[in-house]
């Protein structure tokens, strides 16, 4: 089946630094990818929708200048957390839609810890 | 977004069937009923989806009420590996950038 690879699976960084998370669709082209954030014991919260070749659409309350999203190709979207702070520590998950298919494929998530 | 309501948690004995309910009284005619599950420290995975008729696949069965205002995910023989949070979500077929909005889901505990 379709696979979405997310890298890294975990990262620890110091406050003030930037971290890039990659999301790749391995065996299909994804025109649309979604980025979610999940805090412990909570559900997934949609951060932004990423479309290949165009600007991402951010959900209300998500700072576009802090969470930079680039979807430069049909198989890769990246999320960069700029100037990370401890409150940005969370589980970040990407998902991709294969063309117009109804189902989504999810990456295994990236656990970000900011010290 | 059309909303779904699920119990916060459920328990089941290993090797017994599990019925996970979901209410979606505001469902529209074009909404598909999706189920995803999330194992600990992993991203969600697709389980099953349907529109009107009951559906079966290798993972589970989906029973949809005749008025489509509720549905039930059925795990026929639960194993310890089925312990996860199960999300019931509505998604219309005709989307461009339609997003998948997650509710709180049902945390399923399997008792050995």
Interface residues (C-beta under 8 A of the other chain):
Chain A: X4 X6 X32 X34 X36 X43 X44 X45 X46 X49 X51 X57 X91 X93 X94 X95 X100 X102 X103 X104 X105 X106 X107 X108 X109 X111
Chain B: X32 X34 X36 X38 X41 X42 X43 X44 X45 X46 X49 X87 X91 X93 X95 X96 X97 X99 X100 X101 X102 X103 X104 X105
